[in-house]
Amino acid sequence: MTSEKSSPSPESTQNSAPEADAQPKPGFGWTPYAELINGRFAMIGFFALLILELFTHEDFFTWLGLR
């Protein structure tokens, strides 16, 4: 038994969605770029809160004086 290895066809190696490679562009409103930046700032804020709790041994609400 011999097995022949076929190379993938050019159609199968291309992305089915050419928009996937496009970079989001800044704009007003609910744009993909705005959502990307918003998510990144949320991750930075969450990480900053974890660092705050690590160094102060208090949660965020106690640190603000709400507890």
CHARMM-style PDB file with segment names, atoms N, HN, CA, C and O in Angstrom:
ATOM      1  N   MET     1       0.831  -1.166   0.000  1.00  0.00      PROA
ATOM      2  CA  MET     1       0.000   0.000   0.000  1.00  0.00      PROA
ATOM      3  C   MET     1       0.880   1.235   0.000  1.00  0.00      PROA
ATOM      4  O   MET     1       1.762   1.393   0.844  1.00  0.00      PROA
ATOM      5  N   THR     2       0.636   2.063  -0.915  1.00  0.00      PROA
ATOM      6  HN  THR     2      -0.081   1.935  -1.601  1.00  0.00      PROA
ATOM      7  CA  THR     2       1.361   3.326  -0.952  1.00  0.00      PROA
ATOM      8  C   THR     2       0.379   4.450  -0.712  1.00  0.00      PROA
ATOM      9  O   THR     2      -0.729   4.462  -1.249  1.00  0.00      PROA
ATOM     10  N   SER     3       0.795   5.365   0.082  1.00  0.00      PROA
ATOM     11  HN  SER     3       1.695   5.355   0.518  1.00  0.00      PROA
ATOM     12  CA  SER     3      -0.074   6.523   0.337  1.00  0.00      PROA
ATOM     13  C   SER     3       0.582   7.745  -0.292  1.00  0.00      PROA
ATOM     14  O   SER     3       1.762   8.030  -0.090  1.00  0.00      PROA
ATOM     15  N   GLU     4      -0.209   8.428  -1.037  1.00  0.00      PROA
ATOM     16  HN  GLU     4      -1.168   8.197  -1.201  1.00  0.00      PROA
ATOM     17  CA  GLU     4       0.299   9.631  -1.672  1.00  0.00      PROA
ATOM     18  C   GLU     4      -0.133  10.830  -0.847  1.00  0.00      PROA
ATOM     19  O   GLU     4      -1.294  10.960  -0.457  1.00  0.00      PROA
ATOM     20  N   LYS     5       0.831  11.701  -0.592  1.00  0.00      PROA
ATOM     21  HN  LYS     5       1.774  11.596  -0.908  1.00  0.00      PROA
ATOM     22  CA  LYS     5       0.524  12.919   0.150  1.00  0.00      PROA
ATOM     23  C   LYS     5       0.231  14.014  -0.866  1.00  0.00      PROA
ATOM     24  O   LYS     5       1.060  14.336  -1.717  1.00  0.00      PROA
ATOM     25  N   SER     6      -0.930  14.561  -0.762  1.00  0.00      PROA
ATOM     26  HN  SER     6      -1.604  14.299  -0.071  1.00  0.00      PROA
ATOM     27  CA  SER     6      -1.270  15.640  -1.685  1.00  0.00      PROA
ATOM     28  C   SER     6      -1.073  16.979  -0.987  1.00  0.00      PROA
ATOM     29  O   SER     6      -1.340  17.118   0.207  1.00  0.00      PROA
ATOM     30  N   SER     7      -0.616  17.932  -1.729  1.00  0.00      PROA
ATOM     31  HN  SER     7      -0.399  17.819  -2.698  1.00  0.00      PROA
ATOM     32  CA  SER     7      -0.437  19.260  -1.162  1.00  0.00      PROA
ATOM     33  C   SER     7      -1.794  19.952  -1.116  1.00  0.00      PROA
ATOM     34  O   SER     7      -2.645  19.719  -1.975  1.00  0.00      PROA
ATOM     35  N   PRO     8      -1.993  20.798  -0.116  1.00  0.00      PROA
ATOM     36  CA  PRO     8      -3.282  21.467  -0.006  1.00  0.00      PROA
ATOM     37  C   PRO     8      -3.506  22.410  -1.183  1.00  0.00      PROA
ATOM     38  O   PRO     8      -2.579  23.048  -1.682  1.00  0.00      PROA
ATOM     39  N   SER     9      -4.738  22.475  -1.599  1.00  0.00      PROA
ATOM     40  HN  SER     9      -5.491  21.957  -1.194  1.00  0.00      PROA
ATOM     41  CA  SER     9      -5.055  23.346  -2.726  1.00  0.00      PROA
ATOM     42  C   SER     9      -4.993  24.802  -2.297  1.00  0.00      PROA
ATOM     43  O   SER     9      -5.183  25.098  -1.117  1.00  0.00      PROA
ATOM     44  N   PRO    10      -4.734  25.712  -3.214  1.00  0.00      PROA
ATOM     45  CA  PRO    10      -4.644  27.134  -2.849  1.00  0.00      PROA
ATOM     46  C   PRO    10      -5.940  27.659  -2.233  1.00  0.00      PROA
ATOM     47  O   PRO    10      -5.903  28.565  -1.401  1.00  0.00      PROA
ATOM     48  N   GLU    11      -7.083  27.102  -2.630  1.00  0.00      PROA
ATOM     49  HN  GLU    11      -7.114  26.365  -3.305  1.00  0.00      PROA
ATOM     50  CA  GLU    11      -8.337  27.573  -2.069  1.00  0.00      PROA
ATOM     51  C   GLU    11      -8.459  27.229  -0.591  1.00  0.00      PROA
ATOM     52  O   GLU    11      -9.047  27.998   0.170  1.00  0.00      PROA
ATOM     53  N   SER    12      -7.914  26.085  -0.168  1.00  0.00      PROA
ATOM     54  HN  SER    12      -7.437  25.461  -0.786  1.00  0.00      PROA
ATOM     55  CA  SER    12      -8.052  25.672   1.222  1.00  0.00      PROA
ATOM     56  C   SER    12      -7.071  26.382   2.143  1.00  0.00      PROA
ATOM     57  O   SER    12      -7.283  26.401   3.355  1.00  0.00      PROA
ATOM     58  N   THR    13      -6.009  26.965   1.609  1.00  0.00      PROA
ATOM     59  HN  THR    13      -5.836  26.950   0.624  1.00  0.00      PROA
ATOM     60  CA  THR    13      -5.040  27.640   2.456  1.00  0.00      PROA
ATOM     61  C   THR    13      -5.389  29.101   2.676  1.00  0.00      PROA
ATOM     62  O   THR    13      -4.823  29.732   3.569  1.00  0.00      PROA
ATOM     63  N   GLN    14      -6.295  29.655   1.897  1.00  0.00      PROA
ATOM     64  HN  GLN    14      -6.754  29.142   1.172  1.00  0.00      PROA
ATOM     65  CA  GLN    14      -6.675  31.046   2.067  1.00  0.00      PROA
ATOM     66  C   GLN    14      -7.755  31.154   3.126  1.00  0.00      PROA
ATOM     67  O   GLN    14      -8.536  30.229   3.345  1.00  0.00      PROA
ATOM     68  N   ASN    15      -7.778  32.318   3.783  1.00  0.00      PROA
ATOM     69  HN  ASN    15      -7.143  33.069   3.604  1.00  0.00      PROA
ATOM     70  CA  ASN    15      -8.810  32.550   4.786  1.00  0.00      PROA
ATOM     71  C   ASN    15     -10.151  32.696   4.103  1.00  0.00      PROA
ATOM     72  O   ASN    15     -10.258  33.283   3.026  1.00  0.00      PROA
ATOM     73  N   SER    16     -11.169  32.157   4.739  1.00  0.00      PROA
ATOM     74  HN  SER    16     -11.083  31.680   5.614  1.00  0.00      PROA
ATOM     75  CA  SER    16     -12.505  32.290   4.177  1.00  0.00      PROA
ATOM     76  C   SER    16     -13.056  33.690   4.415  1.00  0.00      PROA
ATOM     77  O   SER    16     -13.937  34.142   3.683  1.00  0.00      PROA
ATOM     78  N   ALA    17     -12.543  34.382   5.436  1.00  0.00      PROA
ATOM     79  HN  ALA    17     -11.827  34.015   6.030  1.00  0.00      PROA
ATOM     80  CA  ALA    17     -12.987  35.741   5.724  1.00  0.00      PROA
ATOM     81  C   ALA    17     -11.814  36.699   5.571  1.00  0.00      PROA
ATOM     82  O   ALA    17     -10.973  36.772   6.467  1.00  0.00      PROA
ATOM     83  N   PRO    18     -11.729  37.430   4.474  1.00  0.00      PROA
ATOM     84  CA  PRO    18     -10.599  38.343   4.303  1.00  0.00      PROA
ATOM     85  C   PRO    18     -10.607  39.484   5.315  1.00  0.00      PROA
ATOM     86  O   PRO    18      -9.577  40.128   5.516  1.00  0.00      PROA
ATOM     87  N   GLU    19     -11.756  39.752   5.961  1.00  0.00      PROA
ATOM     88  HN  GLU    19     -12.593  39.229   5.798  1.00  0.00      PROA
ATOM     89  CA  GLU    19     -11.804  40.819   6.953  1.00  0.00      PROA
ATOM     90  C   GLU    19     -11.033  40.461   8.215  1.00  0.00      PROA
ATOM     91  O   GLU    19     -10.700  41.349   8.999  1.00  0.00      PROA
ATOM     92  N   ALA    20     -10.743  39.187   8.429  1.00  0.00      PROA
ATOM     93  HN  ALA    20     -11.014  38.465   7.792  1.00  0.00      PROA
ATOM     94  CA  ALA    20     -10.069  38.749   9.646  1.00  0.00      PROA
ATOM     95  C   ALA    20      -8.661  39.321   9.747  1.00  0.00      PROA
ATOM     96  O   ALA    20      -8.162  39.510  10.857  1.00  0.00      PROA
ATOM     97  N   ASP    21      -8.012  39.601   8.633  1.00  0.00      PROA
ATOM     98  HN  ASP    21      -8.418  39.448   7.732  1.00  0.00      PROA
ATOM     99  CA  ASP    21      -6.664  40.145   8.651  1.00  0.00      PROA
ATOM    100  C   ASP    21      -6.650  41.665   8.724  1.00  0.00      PROA
ATOM    101  O   ASP    21      -5.600  42.255   8.979  1.00  0.00      PROA
ATOM    102  N   ALA    22      -7.776  42.304   8.509  1.00  0.00      PROA
ATOM    103  HN  ALA    22      -8.629  41.824   8.302  1.00  0.00      PROA
ATOM    104  CA  ALA    22      -7.835  43.759   8.495  1.00  0.00      PROA
ATOM    105  C   ALA    22      -7.708  44.305   9.912  1.00  0.00      PROA
ATOM    106  O   ALA    22      -8.290  43.761  10.850  1.00  0.00      PROA
ATOM    107  N   GLN    23      -6.950  45.372  10.060  1.00  0.00      PROA
ATOM    108  HN  GLN    23      -6.477  45.814   9.298  1.00  0.00      PROA
ATOM    109  CA  GLN    23      -6.795  46.029  11.347  1.00  0.00      PROA
ATOM    110  C   GLN    23      -7.977  46.960  11.577  1.00  0.00      PROA
ATOM    111  O   GLN    23      -8.388  47.663  10.654  1.00  0.00      PROA
ATOM    112  N   PRO    24      -8.542  46.981  12.805  1.00  0.00      PROA
ATOM    113  CA  PRO    24      -9.639  47.906  13.075  1.00  0.00      PROA
ATOM    114  C   PRO    24      -9.149  49.341  13.033  1.00  0.00      PROA
ATOM    115  O   PRO    24      -8.023  49.634  13.436  1.00  0.00      PROA
ATOM    116  N   LYS    25      -9.997  50.232  12.545  1.00  0.00      PROA
ATOM    117  HN  LYS    25     -10.912  49.994  12.218  1.00  0.00      PROA
ATOM    118  CA  LYS    25      -9.622  51.636  12.409  1.00  0.00      PROA
ATOM    119  C   LYS    25     -10.413  52.467  13.410  1.00  0.00      PROA
ATOM    120  O   LYS    25     -11.571  52.163  13.698  1.00  0.00      PROA
ATOM    121  N   PRO    26      -9.783  53.531  13.945  1.00  0.00      PROA
ATOM    122  CA  PRO    26     -10.488  54.392  14.893  1.00  0.00      PROA
ATOM    123  C   PRO    26     -11.727  55.017  14.266  1.00  0.00      PROA
ATOM    124  O   PRO    26     -11.753  55.298  13.068  1.00  0.00      PROA
ATOM    125  N   GLY    27     -12.732  55.226  15.067  1.00  0.00      PROA
ATOM    126  HN  GLY    27     -12.711  54.998  16.041  1.00  0.00      PROA
ATOM    127  CA  GLY    27     -13.954  55.852  14.610  1.00  0.00      PROA
ATOM    128  C   GLY    27     -14.840  56.159  15.805  1.00  0.00      PROA
ATOM    129  O   GLY    27     -14.485  55.850  16.942  1.00  0.00      PROA
ATOM    130  N   PHE    28     -15.985  56.763  15.552  1.00  0.00      PROA
ATOM    131  HN  PHE    28     -16.274  57.014  14.629  1.00  0.00      PROA
ATOM    132  CA  PHE    28     -16.921  57.111  16.601  1.00  0.00      PROA
ATOM    133  C   PHE    28     -17.972  56.014  16.753  1.00  0.00      PROA
ATOM    134  O   PHE    28     -18.344  55.356  15.782  1.00  0.00      PROA
ATOM    135  N   GLY    29     -18.443  55.826  17.979  1.00  0.00      PROA
ATOM    136  HN  GLY    29     -18.141  56.361  18.769  1.00  0.00      PROA
ATOM    137  CA  GLY    29     -19.509  54.864  18.208  1.00  0.00      PROA
ATOM    138  C   GLY    29     -18.992  53.486  18.579  1.00  0.00      PROA
ATOM    139  O   GLY    29     -17.867  53.329  19.054  1.00  0.00      PROA
ATOM    140  N   TRP    30     -19.841  52.491  18.352  1.00  0.00      PROA
ATOM    141  HN  TRP    30     -20.755  52.619  17.966  1.00  0.00      PROA
ATOM    142  CA  TRP    30     -19.535  51.104  18.711  1.00  0.00      PROA
ATOM    143  C   TRP    30     -18.757  50.441  17.583  1.00  0.00      PROA
ATOM    144  O   TRP    30     -19.292  49.615  16.844  1.00  0.00      PROA
ATOM    145  N   THR    31     -17.501  50.809  17.463  1.00  0.00      PROA
ATOM    146  HN  THR    31     -17.066  51.480  18.063  1.00  0.00      PROA
ATOM    147  CA  THR    31     -16.672  50.245  16.410  1.00  0.00      PROA
ATOM    148  C   THR    31     -15.814  49.126  16.986  1.00  0.00      PROA
ATOM    149  O   THR    31     -15.586  49.094  18.195  1.00  0.00      PROA
ATOM    150  N   PRO    32     -15.337  48.215  16.157  1.00  0.00      PROA
ATOM    151  CA  PRO    32     -14.437  47.163  16.668  1.00  0.00      PROA
ATOM    152  C   PRO    32     -13.181  47.736  17.322  1.00  0.00      PROA
ATOM    153  O   PRO    32     -12.679  47.171  18.294  1.00  0.00      PROA
ATOM    154  N   TYR    33     -12.669  48.848  16.803  1.00  0.00      PROA
ATOM    155  HN  TYR    33     -13.077  49.307  16.013  1.00  0.00      PROA
ATOM    156  CA  TYR    33     -11.475  49.466  17.388  1.00  0.00      PROA
ATOM    157  C   TYR    33     -11.777  49.971  18.800  1.00  0.00      PROA
ATOM    158  O   TYR    33     -10.978  49.768  19.714  1.00  0.00      PROA
ATOM    159  N   ALA    34     -12.928  50.628  18.982  1.00  0.00      PROA
ATOM    160  HN  ALA    34     -13.577  50.793  18.240  1.00  0.00      PROA
ATOM    161  CA  ALA    34     -13.301  51.139  20.299  1.00  0.00      PROA
ATOM    162  C   ALA    34     -13.465  49.995  21.295  1.00  0.00      PROA
ATOM    163  O   ALA    34     -13.056  50.112  22.450  1.00  0.00      PROA
ATOM    164  N   GLU    35     -14.056  48.902  20.857  1.00  0.00      PROA
ATOM    165  HN  GLU    35     -14.389  48.807  19.919  1.00  0.00      PROA
ATOM    166  CA  GLU    35     -14.242  47.757  21.733  1.00  0.00      PROA
ATOM    167  C   GLU    35     -12.906  47.109  22.096  1.00  0.00      PROA
ATOM    168  O   GLU    35     -12.726  46.641  23.221  1.00  0.00      PROA
ATOM    169  N   LEU    36     -11.979  47.083  21.156  1.00  0.00      PROA
ATOM    170  HN  LEU    36     -12.125  47.464  20.242  1.00  0.00      PROA
ATOM    171  CA  LEU    36     -10.647  46.526  21.409  1.00  0.00      PROA
ATOM    172  C   LEU    36      -9.916  47.353  22.463  1.00  0.00      PROA
ATOM    173  O   LEU    36      -9.349  46.802  23.407  1.00  0.00      PROA
ATOM    174  N   ILE    37      -9.931  48.671  22.301  1.00  0.00      PROA
ATOM    175  HN  ILE    37     -10.391  49.118  21.534  1.00  0.00      PROA
ATOM    176  CA  ILE    37      -9.259  49.557  23.257  1.00  0.00      PROA
ATOM    177  C   ILE    37      -9.944  49.480  24.621  1.00  0.00      PROA
ATOM    178  O   ILE    37      -9.272  49.438  25.652  1.00  0.00      PROA
ATOM    179  N   ASN    38     -11.280  49.462  24.630  1.00  0.00      PROA
ATOM    180  HN  ASN    38     -11.825  49.497  23.792  1.00  0.00      PROA
ATOM    181  CA  ASN    38     -12.024  49.380  25.877  1.00  0.00      PROA
ATOM    182  C   ASN    38     -11.684  48.099  26.630  1.00  0.00      PROA
ATOM    183  O   ASN    38     -11.513  48.124  27.849  1.00  0.00      PROA
ATOM    184  N   GLY    39     -11.586  46.993  25.924  1.00  0.00      PROA
ATOM    185  HN  GLY    39     -11.725  46.973  24.934  1.00  0.00      PROA
ATOM    186  CA  GLY    39     -11.231  45.731  26.555  1.00  0.00      PROA
ATOM    187  C   GLY    39      -9.829  45.736  27.121  1.00  0.00      PROA
ATOM    188  O   GLY    39      -9.580  45.177  28.189  1.00  0.00      PROA
ATOM    189  N   ARG    40      -8.916  46.365  26.408  1.00  0.00      PROA
ATOM    190  HN  ARG    40      -9.119  46.819  25.541  1.00  0.00      PROA
ATOM    191  CA  ARG    40      -7.529  46.433  26.895  1.00  0.00      PROA
ATOM    192  C   ARG    40      -7.434  47.273  28.161  1.00  0.00      PROA
ATOM    193  O   ARG    40      -6.737  46.904  29.106  1.00  0.00      PROA
ATOM    194  N   PHE    41      -8.145  48.416  28.179  1.00  0.00      PROA
ATOM    195  HN  PHE    41      -8.712  48.716  27.412  1.00  0.00      PROA
ATOM    196  CA  PHE    41      -8.137  49.233  29.394  1.00  0.00      PROA
ATOM    197  C   PHE    41      -8.805  48.506  30.557  1.00  0.00      PROA
ATOM    198  O   PHE    41      -8.377  48.657  31.701  1.00  0.00      PROA
ATOM    199  N   ALA    42      -9.835  47.729  30.289  1.00  0.00      PROA
ATOM    200  HN  ALA    42     -10.183  47.607  29.359  1.00  0.00      PROA
ATOM    201  CA  ALA    42     -10.482  46.952  31.349  1.00  0.00      PROA
ATOM    202  C   ALA    42      -9.512  45.923  31.925  1.00  0.00      PROA
ATOM    203  O   ALA    42      -9.478  45.714  33.138  1.00  0.00      PROA
ATOM    204  N   MET    43      -8.725  45.281  31.066  1.00  0.00      PROA
ATOM    205  HN  MET    43      -8.752  45.451  30.080  1.00  0.00      PROA
ATOM    206  CA  MET    43      -7.742  44.305  31.551  1.00  0.00      PROA
ATOM    207  C   MET    43      -6.668  44.984  32.397  1.00  0.00      PROA
ATOM    208  O   MET    43      -6.246  44.437  33.415  1.00  0.00      PROA
ATOM    209  N   ILE    44      -6.229  46.160  31.988  1.00  0.00      PROA
ATOM    210  HN  ILE    44      -6.572  46.605  31.161  1.00  0.00      PROA
ATOM    211  CA  ILE    44      -5.225  46.902  32.755  1.00  0.00      PROA
ATOM    212  C   ILE    44      -5.796  47.295  34.116  1.00  0.00      PROA
ATOM    213  O   ILE    44      -5.113  47.178  35.133  1.00  0.00      PROA
ATOM    214  N   GLY    45      -7.052  47.762  34.138  1.00  0.00      PROA
ATOM    215  HN  GLY    45      -7.607  47.857  33.311  1.00  0.00      PROA
ATOM    216  CA  GLY    45      -7.689  48.141  35.398  1.00  0.00      PROA
ATOM    217  C   GLY    45      -7.859  46.971  36.337  1.00  0.00      PROA
ATOM    218  O   GLY    45      -7.624  47.091  37.539  1.00  0.00      PROA
ATOM    219  N   PHE    46      -8.265  45.841  35.796  1.00  0.00      PROA
ATOM    220  HN  PHE    46      -8.455  45.743  34.820  1.00  0.00      PROA
ATOM    221  CA  PHE    46      -8.429  44.651  36.630  1.00  0.00      PROA
ATOM    222  C   PHE    46      -7.093  44.211  37.213  1.00  0.00      PROA
ATOM    223  O   PHE    46      -7.017  43.843  38.385  1.00  0.00      PROA
ATOM    224  N   PHE    47      -6.042  44.247  36.403  1.00  0.00      PROA
ATOM    225  HN  PHE    47      -6.104  44.546  35.451  1.00  0.00      PROA
ATOM    226  CA  PHE    47      -4.709  43.879  36.877  1.00  0.00      PROA
ATOM    227  C   PHE    47      -4.237  44.859  37.954  1.00  0.00      PROA
ATOM    228  O   PHE    47      -3.611  44.458  38.935  1.00  0.00      PROA
ATOM    229  N   ALA    48      -4.540  46.146  37.764  1.00  0.00      PROA
ATOM    230  HN  ALA    48      -5.049  46.472  36.967  1.00  0.00      PROA
ATOM    231  CA  ALA    48      -4.157  47.156  38.757  1.00  0.00      PROA
ATOM    232  C   ALA    48      -4.865  46.907  40.089  1.00  0.00      PROA
ATOM    233  O   ALA    48      -4.267  47.084  41.150  1.00  0.00      PROA
ATOM    234  N   LEU    49      -6.130  46.499  40.040  1.00  0.00      PROA
ATOM    235  HN  LEU    49      -6.615  46.354  39.178  1.00  0.00      PROA
ATOM    236  CA  LEU    49      -6.841  46.179  41.280  1.00  0.00      PROA
ATOM    237  C   LEU    49      -6.247  44.968  41.987  1.00  0.00      PROA
ATOM    238  O   LEU    49      -6.169  44.934  43.215  1.00  0.00      PROA
ATOM    239  N   LEU    50      -5.830  43.982  41.211  1.00  0.00      PROA
ATOM    240  HN  LEU    50      -5.893  44.010  40.213  1.00  0.00      PROA
ATOM    241  CA  LEU    50      -5.176  42.822  41.823  1.00  0.00      PROA
ATOM    242  C   LEU    50      -3.862  43.219  42.498  1.00  0.00      PROA
ATOM    243  O   LEU    50      -3.555  42.744  43.592  1.00  0.00      PROA
ATOM    244  N   ILE    51      -3.102  44.076  41.855  1.00  0.00      PROA
ATOM    245  HN  ILE    51      -3.351  44.462  40.967  1.00  0.00      PROA
ATOM    246  CA  ILE    51      -1.842  44.558  42.444  1.00  0.00      PROA
ATOM    247  C   ILE    51      -2.123  45.363  43.709  1.00  0.00      PROA
ATOM    248  O   ILE    51      -1.406  45.231  44.702  1.00  0.00      PROA
ATOM    249  N   LEU    52      -3.178  46.208  43.677  1.00  0.00      PROA
ATOM    250  HN  LEU    52      -3.759  46.316  42.871  1.00  0.00      PROA
ATOM    251  CA  LEU    52      -3.560  46.995  44.847  1.00  0.00      PROA
ATOM    252  C   LEU    52      -3.884  46.085  46.022  1.00  0.00      PROA
ATOM    253  O   LEU    52      -3.426  46.328  47.138  1.00  0.00      PROA
ATOM    254  N   GLU    53      -4.671  45.036  45.782  1.00  0.00      PROA
ATOM    255  HN  GLU    53      -5.044  44.839  44.875  1.00  0.00      PROA
ATOM    256  CA  GLU    53      -5.014  44.105  46.849  1.00  0.00      PROA
ATOM    257  C   GLU    53      -3.799  43.331  47.348  1.00  0.00      PROA
ATOM    258  O   GLU    53      -3.705  43.013  48.533  1.00  0.00      PROA
ATOM    259  N   LEU    54      -2.881  43.032  46.453  1.00  0.00      PROA
ATOM    260  HN  LEU    54      -2.957  43.291  45.490  1.00  0.00      PROA
ATOM    261  CA  LEU    54      -1.679  42.299  46.849  1.00  0.00      PROA
ATOM    262  C   LEU    54      -0.827  43.114  47.809  1.00  0.00      PROA
ATOM    263  O   LEU    54      -0.326  42.582  48.800  1.00  0.00      PROA
ATOM    264  N   PHE    55      -0.659  44.406  47.522  1.00  0.00      PROA
ATOM    265  HN  PHE    55      -1.066  44.838  46.718  1.00  0.00      PROA
ATOM    266  CA  PHE    55       0.225  45.227  48.346  1.00  0.00      PROA
ATOM    267  C   PHE    55      -0.446  45.772  49.605  1.00  0.00      PROA
ATOM    268  O   PHE    55       0.225  45.931  50.624  1.00  0.00      PROA
ATOM    269  N   THR    56      -1.743  46.061  49.568  1.00  0.00      PROA
ATOM    270  HN  THR    56      -2.288  45.932  48.740  1.00  0.00      PROA
ATOM    271  CA  THR    56      -2.399  46.661  50.733  1.00  0.00      PROA
ATOM    272  C   THR    56      -3.109  45.637  51.602  1.00  0.00      PROA
ATOM    273  O   THR    56      -3.455  45.950  52.741  1.00  0.00      PROA
ATOM    274  N   HSD    57      -3.339  44.427  51.108  1.00  0.00      PROA
ATOM    275  HN  HSD    57      -3.059  44.174  50.182  1.00  0.00      PROA
ATOM    276  CA  HSD    57      -4.073  43.377  51.819  1.00  0.00      PROA
ATOM    277  C   HSD    57      -5.493  43.821  52.171  1.00  0.00      PROA
ATOM    278  O   HSD    57      -6.070  43.348  53.150  1.00  0.00      PROA
ATOM    279  N   GLU    58      -6.053  44.730  51.372  1.00  0.00      PROA
ATOM    280  HN  GLU    58      -5.584  45.114  50.576  1.00  0.00      PROA
ATOM    281  CA  GLU    58      -7.432  45.176  51.517  1.00  0.00      PROA
ATOM    282  C   GLU    58      -8.088  45.132  50.151  1.00  0.00      PROA
ATOM    283  O   GLU    58      -7.428  45.292  49.124  1.00  0.00      PROA
ATOM    284  N   ASP    59      -9.414  44.910  50.150  1.00  0.00      PROA
ATOM    285  HN  ASP    59      -9.950  44.780  50.985  1.00  0.00      PROA
ATOM    286  CA  ASP    59     -10.092  44.926  48.862  1.00  0.00      PROA
ATOM    287  C   ASP    59     -10.347  46.367  48.423  1.00  0.00      PROA
ATOM    288  O   ASP    59     -10.092  47.312  49.170  1.00  0.00      PROA
ATOM    289  N   PHE    60     -10.846  46.515  47.217  1.00  0.00      PROA
ATOM    290  HN  PHE    60     -11.053  45.747  46.611  1.00  0.00      PROA
ATOM    291  CA  PHE    60     -11.023  47.833  46.602  1.00  0.00      PROA
ATOM    292  C   PHE    60     -12.009  48.697  47.383  1.00  0.00      PROA
ATOM    293  O   PHE    60     -11.774  49.890  47.575  1.00  0.00      PROA
ATOM    294  N   PHE    61     -13.113  48.097  47.835  1.00  0.00      PROA
ATOM    295  HN  PHE    61     -13.304  47.127  47.679  1.00  0.00      PROA
ATOM    296  CA  PHE    61     -14.126  48.874  48.541  1.00  0.00      PROA
ATOM    297  C   PHE    61     -13.639  49.338  49.908  1.00  0.00      PROA
ATOM    298  O   PHE    61     -13.991  50.434  50.344  1.00  0.00      PROA
ATOM    299  N   THR    62     -12.844  48.536  50.583  1.00  0.00      PROA
ATOM    300  HN  THR    62     -12.558  47.646  50.229  1.00  0.00      PROA
ATOM    301  CA  THR    62     -12.251  48.948  51.851  1.00  0.00      PROA
ATOM    302  C   THR    62     -11.246  50.061  51.614  1.00  0.00      PROA
ATOM    303  O   THR    62     -11.164  51.002  52.402  1.00  0.00      PROA
ATOM    304  N   TRP    63     -10.499  49.963  50.557  1.00  0.00      PROA
ATOM    305  HN  TRP    63     -10.566  49.198  49.917  1.00  0.00      PROA
ATOM    306  CA  TRP    63      -9.505  50.991  50.208  1.00  0.00      PROA
ATOM    307  C   TRP    63     -10.178  52.322  49.918  1.00  0.00      PROA
ATOM    308  O   TRP    63      -9.633  53.378  50.239  1.00  0.00      PROA
ATOM    309  N   LEU    64     -11.380  52.276  49.303  1.00  0.00      PROA
ATOM    310  HN  LEU    64     -11.822  51.417  49.043  1.00  0.00      PROA
ATOM    311  CA  LEU    64     -12.133  53.502  49.039  1.00  0.00      PROA
ATOM    312  C   LEU    64     -12.860  54.025  50.275  1.00  0.00      PROA
ATOM    313  O   LEU    64     -13.319  55.168  50.281  1.00  0.00      PROA
ATOM    314  N   GLY    65     -12.971  53.205  51.320  1.00  0.00      PROA
ATOM    315  HN  GLY    65     -12.599  52.277  51.314  1.00  0.00      PROA
ATOM    316  CA  GLY    65     -13.662  53.609  52.537  1.00  0.00      PROA
ATOM    317  C   GLY    65     -15.152  53.344  52.473  1.00  0.00      PROA
ATOM    318  O   GLY    65     -15.914  53.970  53.210  1.00  0.00      PROA
ATOM    319  N   LEU    66     -15.590  52.444  51.623  1.00  0.00      PROA
ATOM    320  HN  LEU    66     -14.972  51.936  51.024  1.00  0.00      PROA
ATOM    321  CA  LEU    66     -17.009  52.138  51.492  1.00  0.00      PROA
ATOM    322  C   LEU    66     -17.435  50.959  52.352  1.00  0.00      PROA
ATOM    323  O   LEU    66     -18.620  50.626  52.382  1.00  0.00      PROA
ATOM    324  N   ARG    67     -16.524  50.331  53.036  1.00  0.00      PROA
ATOM    325  HN  ARG    67     -15.562  50.602  53.011  1.00  0.00      PROA
ATOM    326  CA  ARG    67     -16.848  49.199  53.892  1.00  0.00      PROA
ATOM    327  C   ARG    67     -16.528  49.494  55.307  1.00  0.00      PROA
ATOM    328  OT1 ARG    67     -16.736  48.648  56.177  1.00  0.00      PROA
TER     329      ARG     67
END
